[in-house]
Amino acid sequence: MRLIGLVFAISLMLALLAAEAQQMRERKVAKIGILLGATVSSPSVEIEPFKQTLREKGWIEGQNLTLEYRSANGVYDRLPALAADLVGRRVDVIVTDGTPQTHVAQQATKTIPIVMATTGDPVASGLVATLPRPGGNTTGVSYFVPELNGKRLELLKEAVPDVKRVAVLYNPRNRIDELALESIEAVAKPLKIQIQQLAVGTSADVGKRYSP
């Protein structure tokens, strides 16, 4: 699903690039900023398929395209400075790989187009006004379907009928995780399952807080 979303996001991004064609002709090289929450090699954004699709559309890195990667390496407090750096470098488009990254990019610029390659519910999280009319400078795709979270819990109950308590790890800095928890809790009550919410802000929290 992420790869499909990324292809759609690339198409949207290219449309935005076309709208800035005159500026690009003057500069000759398009510049795309990529704001990541994890590392550049993280599977959350399929970098190589991203670049391959751009090549197929005639955008070749090192010729008429420059990709500026900025990665928080899981430390979300770094995102504002990274987004500001991309804005300062006057990139043509900023591509983000998640909801927090998109929020930060929006705070950094109101004029540079922002494309969400992967994000949760953009309306509920305040990223866009509506799906058909997002408004502002942000567009992209969403993979978030609230009903799926409850369905996963129902499937777990079918597989393990005696389950009484389920731990759910979530990122407290991601509004989408909060929405996911709400949908899970709504299904858990009639199933008589207790949900234990475990906040994990960084990978270090997993071993530090929840190791046996």
C-alpha positions in Angstrom: 0.0 0.0 0.0 2.8 2.4 0.8 4.4 1.9 -2.7 1.1 2.6 -4.4 0.7 5.7 -2.3 4.2 6.8 -3.2 3.6 6.5 -6.9 0.4 8.6 -6.6 2.3 11.1 -4.5 5.0 11.3 -7.2 2.4 12.0 -9.8 1.0 14.8 -7.7 4.4 16.2 -7.0 5.3 16.2 -10.7 2.1 18.2 -11.4 3.2 20.7 -8.8 6.6 20.8 -10.4 5.0 21.5 -13.8 3.2 24.5 -12.2 6.6 25.9 -11.3 8.0 25.2 -14.8 9.1 28.7 -15.5 11.1 29.0 -12.3 12.8 25.6 -13.1 13.7 26.6 -16.6 15.4 29.7 -15.2 17.3 27.5 -12.6 17.6 24.5 -15.0 17.7 22.0 -12.1 14.7 21.1 -10.0 15.3 20.6 -6.3 13.2 18.3 -4.1 13.5 18.2 -0.4 12.7 14.9 1.4 11.9 15.2 5.1 12.2 11.8 6.9 11.4 10.9 10.4 13.6 7.8 10.4 16.8 7.2 8.3 17.2 7.5 4.6 17.4 3.7 4.3 14.2 3.3 6.3 11.5 1.3 4.5 8.9 3.9 5.4 9.8 5.6 2.2 10.8 3.5 -0.8 13.7 5.7 -2.0 14.7 3.7 -5.0 11.2 3.2 -6.5 10.7 7.0 -5.9 13.9 7.8 -7.8 13.1 5.2 -10.5 9.6 6.7 -11.2 11.2 10.2 -11.4 13.7 8.9 -14.0 10.8 7.4 -16.0 9.2 10.9 -16.0 12.5 12.5 -17.2 13.7 13.8 -13.9 17.3 12.4 -13.5 19.3 13.0 -10.3 22.6 14.8 -11.1 21.2 16.1 -14.4 18.0 18.1 -14.0 17.2 17.1 -10.5 18.7 17.4 -7.0 17.4 15.5 -4.0 18.0 17.0 -0.6 17.5 14.4 2.1 17.0 15.5 5.7 16.5 12.7 8.3 15.6 13.0 12.0 16.9 9.5 12.6 13.9 8.9 15.0 14.6 12.1 17.0 11.5 14.1 16.2 12.7 17.2 18.0 15.1 17.6 15.1 12.4 17.9 12.5 11.8 21.7 12.8 15.5 22.5 12.2 15.6 20.1 9.3 12.5 21.5 7.7 13.8 25.1 8.1 17.0 24.0 6.4 15.1 22.7 3.4 13.2 25.9 3.1 16.4 27.9 3.4 17.8 25.9 0.5 14.8 27.0 -1.6 13.6 23.5 -2.6 10.8 23.4 -5.2 8.8 20.7 -3.3 9.0 19.0 0.1 8.1 15.3 0.3 7.3 14.0 3.8 7.0 10.4 5.0 4.5 10.8 7.9 2.1 13.0 9.8 4.5 14.7 12.2 6.9 15.5 9.4 4.1 17.0 7.4 3.0 19.2 10.3 6.5 20.5 10.8 6.9 21.2 7.0 3.6 23.2 7.1 4.9 25.2 10.0 8.1 25.9 8.1 6.5 27.1 4.9 3.2 28.3 3.5 4.4 28.6 -0.1 6.5 25.6 -1.0 4.3 22.7 -2.2 4.3 19.8 0.3 3.5 16.3 -0.8 2.7 13.6 1.8 4.1 10.3 0.5 2.7 8.4 3.5 0.4 9.9 6.2 -2.5 9.0 8.3 -5.9 10.7 8.3 -5.0 14.2 6.9 -8.3 15.8 7.7 -8.6 14.6 11.3 -5.0 15.5 12.0 -5.5 19.0 10.6 -3.2 18.7 7.7 -5.8 19.5 5.1 -9.3 21.0 5.1 -11.0 18.2 3.2 -9.9 15.4 0.9 -11.4 16.8 -2.3 -10.3 20.4 -1.5 -7.2 20.2 0.7 -6.4 23.9 0.5 -3.1 25.5 1.4 0.1 24.1 0.0 -0.3 20.5 1.0 -1.5 17.5 -1.0 -0.7 13.7 -1.1 -2.2 10.4 -0.1 -3.5 8.7 3.0 -3.2 5.1 4.0 -5.2 5.4 7.2 -8.5 3.6 7.5 -9.8 3.7 11.1 -12.0 0.6 10.7 -8.9 -1.5 10.0 -7.6 -1.1 13.5 -10.8 -2.5 15.1 -10.9 -5.3 12.5 -7.4 -6.4 13.4 -8.5 -6.7 17.0 -11.5 -8.8 16.0 -9.3 -11.1 14.0 -7.0 -11.5 17.0 -10.0 -12.4 19.1 -11.0 -15.0 16.6 -7.5 -16.5 16.5 -7.1 -16.4 20.3 -10.6 -16.6 21.8 -9.2 -16.4 25.4 -7.3 -13.2 24.9 -8.2 -10.7 27.7 -5.5 -8.1 27.5 -3.7 -6.6 24.5 -0.7 -4.2 24.6 -0.7 -1.5 21.9 2.4 0.5 21.2 1.9 4.0 19.9 3.9 7.2 19.2 2.5 10.0 21.5 3.8 12.6 19.1 1.7 11.3 16.2 -1.9 12.4 16.2 -2.8 9.5 13.9 -1.7 7.0 16.6 -4.2 8.6 18.9 -7.0 8.2 16.4 -6.0 4.5 15.9 -6.2 4.0 19.7 -9.7 5.4 19.8 -10.9 3.0 17.1 -9.2 0.1 18.9 -10.7 1.0 22.3 -14.2 1.2 20.7 -14.0 -2.4 19.4 -12.2 -3.7 22.5 -15.0 -3.0 24.9 -17.7 -5.3 23.4 -15.0 -7.9 22.9 -14.2 -7.7 26.6 -10.5 -7.0 25.9 -8.5 -4.6 28.0 -6.1 -2.4 26.0 -2.8 -1.5 27.6 -1.5 1.6 25.9 2.3 1.8 25.8 3.8 5.1 24.6 6.9 4.7 22.5 8.4 8.0 21.3 11.7 6.6 20.1 13.2 3.2 19.4 15.2 3.5 22.6 11.9 3.6 24.6 11.1 0.0 23.6 14.1 -1.5 25.4 14.2 1.1 28.2 10.5 0.9 29.2 9.1 -2.4 28.1 11.8 -5.0 28.1 10.9 -8.1 30.2 
